[in-house]
């Protein structure tokens, strides 16, 4: 689901640590987007 929404297009970091960082930031971005959408719907 994250890849379809554009949060995890292609990993630009190298190695296993870079990939983990990329996935982590993608999940944080998705969560923040969902929170913002929920707050906007309440207003």
PyMOL commands that set and color helices and strands:
alter all, ss='L'
color gray80, all
select helices_A, chain A and resi 2-5+15-42
alter helices_A, ss='H'
color red, helices_A
deselect
rebuild
show_as cartoon
